[in-house]
Amino acid sequence: MSIPGLVLVVVGAVLLLAGLGRARGPWSRYQALREQDANIARYEAWRGGLRDSGTTGASVAMAVLRRQARDGAIIAAAGAALVIAGIVVG
């Protein structure tokens, strides 16, 4: 394997791991908030009450967490592309 190929693989692996680490926390918190929101919706439906369809703090937090997880996934995808490019070049 050539030096440029090896450098691309190493940099890509670092980016891949960093992106996965960065996306993991927000994604798990987003899933927990989504489950909690669904539970509240089921409770409100059971109770017969109407939920306000406006913006809530939880919906804003879920949007922020989705964006953070997406950014981490993009970083991980760029790292995977660099690893593949390093293998092709090498």
GUMARLO-631565 format. One record per atom (N, C-alpha, C, CB): residue number from 0; residue in one letter; atom name; x, y negated, z. Coordinates in steps of 0.05 Angstrom, whole numbers, plus 5000, padded with zeros to 4 digits. Atoms other than C-alpha are relative to their C-alpha. Glycine has a CB too. Layout:
N
+-----+--------+-------+------+------+------+
| num | residu | atome |    X |    Y |    Z |
+-----+--------+-------+------+------+------+
| NUM |      A |    CA |    X |    Y |    Z |
...
+-----+--------+-------+------+------+------+
//
This chain:
90
+-----+--------+-------+------+------+------+
| num | residu | atome |    X |    Y |    Z |
+-----+--------+-------+------+------+------+
|   0 |      M |     N | 5017 | 5023 | 5000 |
|   0 |      M |    CA | 5000 | 5000 | 5000 |
|   0 |      M |     C | 5018 | 4975 | 5000 |
|   0 |      M |    CB | 4981 | 5000 | 5025 |
|   1 |      S |     N | 4984 | 5024 | 5002 |
|   1 |      S |    CA | 5027 | 4932 | 4981 |
|   1 |      S |     C | 4995 | 4981 | 5024 |
|   1 |      S |    CB | 4993 | 4986 | 4974 |
|   2 |      I |     N | 5002 | 5019 | 4978 |
|   2 |      I |    CA | 5037 | 4875 | 5030 |
|   2 |      I |     C | 4974 | 4983 | 4998 |
|   2 |      I |    CB | 5025 | 4981 | 5000 |
|   3 |      P |     N | 5026 | 5015 | 5001 |
|   3 |      P |    CA | 4979 | 4832 | 5004 |
|   3 |      P |     C | 4976 | 5017 | 5006 |
|   3 |      P |    CB | 4997 | 4988 | 4972 |
|   4 |      G |     N | 5022 | 4982 | 4994 |
|   4 |      G |    CA | 4933 | 4892 | 5007 |
|   4 |      G |     C | 4998 | 5006 | 5030 |
|   4 |      G |    CB | 5003 | 5026 | 4985 |
|   5 |      L |     N | 5000 | 4994 | 4971 |
|   5 |      L |    CA | 4954 | 4908 | 5078 |
|   5 |      L |     C | 4991 | 4976 | 5016 |
|   5 |      L |    CB | 5029 | 5008 | 5009 |
|   6 |      V |     N | 5008 | 5025 | 4986 |
|   6 |      V |    CA | 4945 | 4835 | 5099 |
|   6 |      V |     C | 4969 | 4997 | 4998 |
|   6 |      V |    CB | 5014 | 4975 | 4988 |
|   7 |      L |     N | 5029 | 5002 | 5004 |
|   7 |      L |    CA | 4875 | 4835 | 5069 |
|   7 |      L |     C | 4985 | 5020 | 5017 |
|   7 |      L |    CB | 4992 | 5004 | 4970 |
|   8 |      V |     N | 5014 | 4980 | 4984 |
|   8 |      V |    CA | 4856 | 4899 | 5105 |
|   8 |      V |     C | 5001 | 4992 | 5029 |
|   8 |      V |    CB | 5014 | 5028 | 4996 |
|   9 |      V |     N | 4998 | 5007 | 4972 |
|   9 |      V |    CA | 4882 | 4874 | 5172 |
|   9 |      V |     C | 4982 | 4975 | 5006 |
|   9 |      V |    CB | 5029 | 4993 | 5008 |
|  10 |      V |     N | 5016 | 5024 | 4995 |
|  10 |      V |    CA | 4849 | 4805 | 5166 |
|  10 |      V |     C | 4970 | 5008 | 4998 |
|  10 |      V |    CB | 5007 | 4978 | 4979 |
|  11 |      G |     N | 5027 | 4992 | 5003 |
|  11 |      G |    CA | 4785 | 4838 | 5142 |
|  11 |      G |     C | 4990 | 5016 | 5024 |
|  11 |      G |    CB | 4997 | 5017 | 4975 |
|  12 |      A |     N | 5008 | 4984 | 4977 |
|  12 |      A |    CA | 4784 | 4887 | 5200 |
|  12 |      A |     C | 4996 | 4982 | 5024 |
|  12 |      A |    CB | 5021 | 5021 | 5007 |
|  13 |      V |     N | 5004 | 5019 | 4978 |
|  13 |      V |    CA | 4793 | 4830 | 5249 |
|  13 |      V |     C | 4974 | 4985 | 4997 |
|  13 |      V |    CB | 5025 | 4980 | 5002 |
|  14 |      L |     N | 5025 | 5014 | 5004 |
|  14 |      L |    CA | 4737 | 4791 | 5218 |
|  14 |      L |     C | 4975 | 5018 | 5003 |
|  14 |      L |    CB | 4999 | 4988 | 4971 |
|  15 |      L |     N | 5022 | 4981 | 4997 |
|  15 |      L |    CA | 4693 | 4852 | 5216 |
|  15 |      L |     C | 4993 | 5005 | 5029 |
|  15 |      L |    CB | 5006 | 5027 | 4986 |
|  16 |      L |     N | 5005 | 4996 | 4971 |
|  16 |      L |    CA | 4702 | 4866 | 5290 |
|  16 |      L |     C | 4991 | 4974 | 5014 |
|  16 |      L |    CB | 5026 | 5010 | 5013 |
|  17 |      A |     N | 5009 | 5026 | 4987 |
|  17 |      A |    CA | 4695 | 4792 | 5309 |
|  17 |      A |     C | 4971 | 4994 | 4992 |
|  17 |      A |    CB | 5018 | 4977 | 4990 |
|  18 |      G |     N | 5027 | 5005 | 5008 |
|  18 |      G |    CA | 4631 | 4786 | 5268 |
|  18 |      G |     C | 4980 | 5018 | 5014 |
|  18 |      G |    CB | 4997 | 5003 | 4970 |
|  19 |      L |     N | 5017 | 4981 | 4986 |
|  19 |      L |    CA | 4601 | 4849 | 5299 |
|  19 |      L |     C | 4997 | 4992 | 5029 |
|  19 |      L |    CB | 5010 | 5028 | 4997 |
|  20 |      G |     N | 5001 | 5008 | 4972 |
|  20 |      G |    CA | 4619 | 4825 | 5368 |
|  20 |      G |     C | 4983 | 4975 | 5004 |
|  20 |      G |    CB | 5027 | 4996 | 5011 |
|  21 |      R |     N | 5015 | 5025 | 4998 |
|  21 |      R |    CA | 4590 | 4757 | 5355 |
|  21 |      R |     C | 4970 | 5004 | 4995 |
|  21 |      R |    CB | 5011 | 4980 | 4980 |
|  22 |      A |     N | 5028 | 4995 | 5007 |
|  22 |      A |    CA | 4524 | 4785 | 5327 |
|  22 |      A |     C | 4986 | 5017 | 5021 |
|  22 |      A |    CB | 4998 | 5012 | 4973 |
|  23 |      R |     N | 5012 | 4981 | 4982 |
|  23 |      R |    CA | 4513 | 4838 | 5380 |
|  23 |      R |     C | 4984 | 4988 | 5023 |
|  23 |      R |    CB | 5021 | 5018 | 5010 |
|  24 |      G |     N | 5014 | 5012 | 4977 |
|  24 |      G |    CA | 4495 | 4795 | 5440 |
|  24 |      G |     C | 4974 | 4985 | 4993 |
|  24 |      G |    CB | 5019 | 4980 | 5013 |
|  25 |      P |     N | 5025 | 5014 | 5007 |
|  25 |      P |    CA | 4445 | 4748 | 5406 |
|  25 |      P |     C | 4979 | 5019 | 4989 |
|  25 |      P |    CB | 5006 | 4979 | 4980 |
|  26 |      W |     N | 5020 | 4982 | 5011 |
|  26 |      W |    CA | 4412 | 4806 | 5369 |
|  26 |      W |     C | 4986 | 5016 | 5022 |
|  26 |      W |    CB | 5014 | 5020 | 4980 |
|  27 |      S |     N | 5013 | 4985 | 4978 |
|  27 |      S |    CA | 4400 | 4846 | 5433 |
|  27 |      S |     C | 4981 | 4982 | 5016 |
|  27 |      S |    CB | 5021 | 5013 | 5018 |
|  28 |      R |     N | 5017 | 5019 | 4986 |
|  28 |      R |    CA | 4372 | 4784 | 5468 |
|  28 |      R |     C | 4976 | 4993 | 4984 |
|  28 |      R |    CB | 5016 | 4975 | 5007 |
|  29 |      Y |     N | 5023 | 5006 | 5017 |
|  29 |      Y |    CA | 4328 | 4769 | 5408 |
|  29 |      Y |     C | 4980 | 5023 | 5001 |
|  29 |      Y |    CB | 5009 | 4996 | 4971 |
|  30 |      Q |     N | 5018 | 4977 | 4998 |
|  30 |      Q |    CA | 4300 | 4840 | 5410 |
|  30 |      Q |     C | 4985 | 5000 | 5026 |
|  30 |      Q |    CB | 5016 | 5026 | 4997 |
|  31 |      A |     N | 5013 | 5000 | 4974 |
|  31 |      A |    CA | 4285 | 4833 | 5484 |
|  31 |      A |     C | 4978 | 4978 | 5001 |
|  31 |      A |    CB | 5020 | 4995 | 5023 |
|  32 |      L |     N | 5020 | 5022 | 5001 |
|  32 |      L |    CA | 4249 | 4766 | 5473 |
|  32 |      L |     C | 4976 | 5008 | 4982 |
|  32 |      L |    CB | 5012 | 4974 | 4990 |
|  33 |      R |     N | 5022 | 4992 | 5018 |
|  33 |      R |    CA | 4209 | 4795 | 5415 |
|  33 |      R |     C | 4982 | 5021 | 5013 |
|  33 |      R |    CB | 5012 | 5012 | 4974 |
|  34 |      E |     N | 5016 | 4980 | 4986 |
|  34 |      E |    CA | 4187 | 4855 | 5457 |
|  34 |      E |     C | 4983 | 4986 | 5022 |
|  34 |      E |    CB | 5018 | 5021 | 5013 |
|  35 |      Q |     N | 5015 | 5014 | 4979 |
|  35 |      Q |    CA | 4167 | 4808 | 5514 |
|  35 |      Q |     C | 4977 | 4984 | 4988 |
|  35 |      Q |    CB | 5019 | 4981 | 5015 |
|  36 |      D |     N | 5021 | 5015 | 5014 |
|  36 |      D |    CA | 4128 | 4764 | 5465 |
|  36 |      D |     C | 4977 | 5018 | 4991 |
|  36 |      D |    CB | 5011 | 4984 | 4977 |
|  37 |      A |     N | 5020 | 4981 | 5009 |
|  37 |      A |    CA | 4092 | 4824 | 5437 |
|  37 |      A |     C | 4984 | 5010 | 5024 |
|  37 |      A |    CB | 5012 | 5024 | 4986 |
|  38 |      N |     N | 5014 | 4991 | 4976 |
|  38 |      N |    CA | 4075 | 4847 | 5508 |
|  38 |      N |     C | 4981 | 4979 | 5010 |
|  38 |      N |    CB | 5021 | 5007 | 5022 |
|  39 |      I |     N | 5018 | 5022 | 4992 |
|  39 |      I |    CA | 4046 | 4779 | 5525 |
|  39 |      I |     C | 4976 | 4998 | 4981 |
|  39 |      I |    CB | 5015 | 4973 | 5000 |
|  40 |      A |     N | 5022 | 5000 | 5020 |
|  40 |      A |    CA | 4005 | 4781 | 5460 |
|  40 |      A |     C | 4980 | 5022 | 5006 |
|  40 |      A |    CB | 5011 | 5002 | 4972 |
|  41 |      R |     N | 5018 | 4978 | 4994 |
|  41 |      R |    CA | 3977 | 4849 | 5478 |
|  41 |      R |     C | 4984 | 4994 | 5026 |
|  41 |      R |    CB | 5016 | 5027 | 5004 |
|  42 |      Y |     N | 5014 | 5007 | 4975 |
|  42 |      Y |    CA | 3960 | 4825 | 5548 |
|  42 |      Y |     C | 4978 | 4979 | 4995 |
|  42 |      Y |    CB | 5020 | 4990 | 5021 |
|  43 |      E |     N | 5020 | 5021 | 5006 |
|  43 |      E |    CA | 3925 | 4763 | 5522 |
|  43 |      E |     C | 4976 | 5011 | 4984 |
|  43 |      E |    CB | 5013 | 4977 | 4984 |
|  44 |      A |     N | 5021 | 4988 | 5015 |
|  44 |      A |    CA | 3886 | 4805 | 5472 |
|  44 |      A |     C | 4982 | 5017 | 5018 |
|  44 |      A |    CB | 5011 | 5017 | 4977 |
|  45 |      W |     N | 5016 | 4983 | 4981 |
|  45 |      W |    CA | 3865 | 4853 | 5527 |
|  45 |      W |     C | 4983 | 4983 | 5018 |
|  45 |      W |    CB | 5020 | 5018 | 5017 |
|  46 |      R |     N | 5014 | 5018 | 4982 |
|  46 |      R |    CA | 3845 | 4796 | 5571 |
|  46 |      R |     C | 4978 | 4985 | 4986 |
|  46 |      R |    CB | 5019 | 4980 | 5013 |
|  47 |      G |     N | 5020 | 5014 | 5015 |
|  47 |      G |    CA | 3804 | 4765 | 5516 |
|  47 |      G |     C | 5006 | 4971 | 4996 |
|  47 |      G |    CB | 4974 | 5003 | 5013 |
|  48 |      G |     N | 4993 | 5028 | 5003 |
|  48 |      G |    CA | 3840 | 4699 | 5517 |
|  48 |      G |     C | 5013 | 4995 | 4973 |
|  48 |      G |    CB | 5019 | 4992 | 5022 |
|  49 |      L |     N | 4987 | 5008 | 5025 |
|  49 |      L |    CA | 3866 | 4661 | 5457 |
|  49 |      L |     C | 5027 | 4989 | 5006 |
|  49 |      L |    CB | 4983 | 4980 | 4985 |
|  50 |      R |     N | 4972 | 5011 | 4998 |
|  50 |      R |    CA | 3940 | 4648 | 5450 |
|  50 |      R |     C | 5002 | 4975 | 4984 |
|  50 |      R |    CB | 5021 | 5021 | 4991 |
|  51 |      D |     N | 4994 | 5024 | 5015 |
|  51 |      D |    CA | 3963 | 4580 | 5430 |
|  51 |      D |     C | 5020 | 5007 | 4978 |
|  51 |      D |    CB | 5011 | 4977 | 5019 |
|  52 |      S |     N | 4982 | 4992 | 5023 |
|  52 |      S |    CA | 3995 | 4587 | 5361 |
|  52 |      S |     C | 5022 | 4979 | 4996 |
|  52 |      S |    CB | 4983 | 5003 | 4975 |
|  53 |      G |     N | 4979 | 5021 | 5003 |
|  53 |      G |    CA | 4041 | 4527 | 5372 |
|  53 |      G |     C | 5027 | 5010 | 5006 |
|  53 |      G |    CB | 4993 | 4977 | 5018 |
|  54 |      T |     N | 4973 | 4993 | 4994 |
|  54 |      T |    CA | 4115 | 4527 | 5381 |
|  54 |      T |     C | 5005 | 5002 | 5030 |
|  54 |      T |    CB | 5020 | 4979 | 4987 |
|  55 |      T |     N | 4993 | 4996 | 4972 |
|  55 |      T |    CA | 4139 | 4555 | 5447 |
|  55 |      T |     C | 5030 | 5000 | 5003 |
|  55 |      T |    CB | 4987 | 5026 | 5010 |
|  56 |      G |     N | 4971 | 4998 | 4994 |
|  56 |      G |    CA | 4206 | 4555 | 5481 |
|  56 |      G |     C | 5012 | 5027 | 4991 |
|  56 |      G |    CB | 5005 | 4996 | 5029 |
|  57 |      A |     N | 4990 | 4974 | 5007 |
|  57 |      A |    CA | 4212 | 4629 | 5468 |
|  57 |      A |     C | 5003 | 5002 | 4969 |
|  57 |      A |    CB | 4980 | 5022 | 5010 |
|  58 |      S |     N | 4998 | 4998 | 5029 |
|  58 |      S |    CA | 4199 | 4621 | 5393 |
|  58 |      S |     C | 5024 | 4984 | 4990 |
|  58 |      S |    CB | 4974 | 4990 | 4987 |
|  59 |      V |     N | 4977 | 5016 | 5007 |
|  59 |      V |    CA | 4252 | 4567 | 5389 |
|  59 |      V |     C | 5026 | 5016 | 5007 |
|  59 |      V |    CB | 5000 | 4973 | 5015 |
|  60 |      A |     N | 4977 | 4984 | 4991 |
|  60 |      A |    CA | 4301 | 4612 | 5428 |
|  60 |      A |     C | 5004 | 5023 | 4980 |
|  60 |      A |    CB | 4996 | 5010 | 5028 |
|  61 |      M |     N | 4998 | 4978 | 5019 |
|  61 |      M |    CA | 4285 | 4670 | 5381 |
|  61 |      M |     C | 5012 | 4991 | 4973 |
|  61 |      M |    CB | 4973 | 5014 | 4996 |
|  62 |      A |     N | 4989 | 5010 | 5025 |
|  62 |      A |    CA | 4300 | 4627 | 5320 |
|  62 |      A |     C | 5030 | 4994 | 5003 |
|  62 |      A |    CB | 4985 | 4974 | 4992 |
|  63 |      V |     N | 4971 | 5005 | 4995 |
|  63 |      V |    CA | 4367 | 4605 | 5350 |
|  63 |      V |     C | 5015 | 5026 | 5001 |
|  63 |      V |    CB | 5004 | 4984 | 5026 |
|  64 |      L |     N | 4987 | 4974 | 4997 |
|  64 |      L |    CA | 4385 | 4677 | 5368 |
|  64 |      L |     C | 5002 | 5014 | 4973 |
|  64 |      L |    CB | 4986 | 5018 | 5020 |
|  65 |      R |     N | 5000 | 4988 | 5027 |
|  65 |      R |    CA | 4366 | 4701 | 5298 |
|  65 |      R |     C | 5022 | 4987 | 4983 |
|  65 |      R |    CB | 4973 | 4997 | 4986 |
|  66 |      R |     N | 4980 | 5015 | 5016 |
|  66 |      R |    CA | 4410 | 4647 | 5267 |
|  66 |      R |     C | 5028 | 5008 | 5009 |
|  66 |      R |    CB | 4997 | 4970 | 5003 |
|  67 |      Q |     N | 4974 | 4992 | 4990 |
|  67 |      Q |    CA | 4469 | 4666 | 5312 |
|  67 |      Q |     C | 5007 | 5029 | 4992 |
|  67 |      Q |    CB | 5001 | 4998 | 5031 |
|  68 |      A |     N | 4995 | 4972 | 5009 |
|  68 |      A |    CA | 4461 | 4740 | 5296 |
|  68 |      A |     C | 5005 | 5001 | 4970 |
|  68 |      A |    CB | 4976 | 5018 | 5007 |
|  69 |      R |     N | 4995 | 5001 | 5028 |
|  69 |      R |    CA | 4457 | 4724 | 5222 |
|  69 |      R |     C | 5028 | 4990 | 4993 |
|  69 |      R |    CB | 4979 | 4982 | 4986 |
|  70 |      D |     N | 4973 | 5010 | 5005 |
|  70 |      D |    CA | 4521 | 4683 | 5225 |
|  70 |      D |     C | 5021 | 5021 | 5006 |
|  70 |      D |    CB | 5005 | 4975 | 5018 |
|  71 |      G |     N | 4981 | 4979 | 4994 |
|  71 |      G |    CA | 4557 | 4740 | 5259 |
|  71 |      G |     C | 5000 | 5022 | 4979 |
|  71 |      G |    CB | 4993 | 5012 | 5027 |
|  72 |      A |     N | 5002 | 4979 | 5021 |
|  72 |      A |    CA | 4531 | 4789 | 5207 |
|  72 |      A |     C | 5014 | 4990 | 4974 |
|  72 |      A |    CB | 4971 | 5006 | 4994 |
|  73 |      I |     N | 4986 | 5011 | 5024 |
|  73 |      I |    CA | 4557 | 4743 | 5151 |
|  73 |      I |     C | 5030 | 5002 | 5004 |
|  73 |      I |    CB | 4991 | 4970 | 4995 |
|  74 |      I |     N | 4971 | 4998 | 4994 |
|  74 |      I |    CA | 4626 | 4741 | 5184 |
|  74 |      I |     C | 5008 | 5029 | 4997 |
|  74 |      I |    CB | 5006 | 4989 | 5028 |
|  75 |      A |     N | 4993 | 4972 | 5003 |
|  75 |      A |    CA | 4625 | 4817 | 5189 |
|  75 |      A |     C | 4999 | 5009 | 4971 |
|  75 |      A |    CB | 4980 | 5017 | 5017 |
|  76 |      A |     N | 5001 | 4992 | 5029 |
|  76 |      A |    CA | 4604 | 4824 | 5116 |
|  76 |      A |     C | 5024 | 4989 | 4985 |
|  76 |      A |    CB | 4974 | 4989 | 4988 |
|  77 |      A |     N | 4976 | 5011 | 5013 |
|  77 |      A |    CA | 4661 | 4778 | 5095 |
|  77 |      A |     C | 5024 | 5017 | 5007 |
|  77 |      A |    CB | 5004 | 4970 | 5009 |
|  78 |      G |     N | 4978 | 4983 | 4992 |
|  78 |      G |    CA | 4709 | 4821 | 5135 |
|  78 |      G |     C | 4999 | 5026 | 4986 |
|  78 |      G |    CB | 4999 | 5005 | 5030 |
|  79 |      A |     N | 5003 | 4975 | 5015 |
|  79 |      A |    CA | 4682 | 4884 | 5102 |
|  79 |      A |     C | 5009 | 4996 | 4971 |
|  79 |      A |    CB | 4972 | 5011 | 5002 |
|  80 |      A |     N | 4992 | 5006 | 5028 |
|  80 |      A |    CA | 4691 | 4852 | 5034 |
|  80 |      A |     C | 5031 | 4998 | 4998 |
|  80 |      A |    CB | 4987 | 4974 | 4990 |
|  81 |      L |     N | 4971 | 5002 | 5001 |
|  81 |      L |    CA | 4763 | 4835 | 5051 |
|  81 |      L |     C | 5014 | 5027 | 5003 |
|  81 |      L |    CB | 5010 | 4981 | 5022 |
|  82 |      V |     N | 4989 | 4973 | 4997 |
|  82 |      V |    CA | 4777 | 4906 | 5074 |
|  82 |      V |     C | 4998 | 5015 | 4974 |
|  82 |      V |    CB | 4985 | 5016 | 5023 |
|  83 |      I |     N | 5004 | 4987 | 5025 |
|  83 |      I |    CA | 4749 | 4933 | 5009 |
|  83 |      I |     C | 5019 | 4988 | 4979 |
|  83 |      I |    CB | 4971 | 4998 | 4990 |
|  84 |      A |     N | 4982 | 5013 | 5019 |
|  84 |      A |    CA | 4789 | 4882 | 4969 |
|  84 |      A |     C | 5029 | 5008 | 5006 |
|  84 |      A |    CB | 4997 | 4969 | 5001 |
|  85 |      G |     N | 4973 | 4991 | 4993 |
|  85 |      G |    CA | 4852 | 4901 | 5007 |
|  85 |      G |     C | 5006 | 5028 | 4991 |
|  85 |      G |    CB | 5005 | 4998 | 5030 |
|  86 |      I |     N | 4997 | 4973 | 5009 |
|  86 |      I |    CA | 4841 | 4974 | 4991 |
|  86 |      I |     C | 5003 | 5001 | 4969 |
|  86 |      I |    CB | 4976 | 5018 | 5009 |
|  87 |      V |     N | 4998 | 5001 | 5029 |
|  87 |      V |    CA | 4830 | 4958 | 4917 |
|  87 |      V |     C | 5026 | 4989 | 4991 |
|  87 |      V |    CB | 4977 | 4984 | 4988 |
|  88 |      V |     N | 4975 | 5013 | 5007 |
|  88 |      V |    CA | 4891 | 4913 | 4914 |
|  88 |      V |     C | 5023 | 5019 | 5007 |
|  88 |      V |    CB | 5004 | 4973 | 5014 |
|  89 |      G |     N | 4978 | 4983 | 4990 |
|  89 |      G |    CA | 4934 | 4962 | 4954 |
|  89 |      G |     C | 5003 | 5024 | 4984 |
|  89 |      G |    CB | 4995 | 5007 | 5029 |
+-----+--------+-------+------+------+------+
//
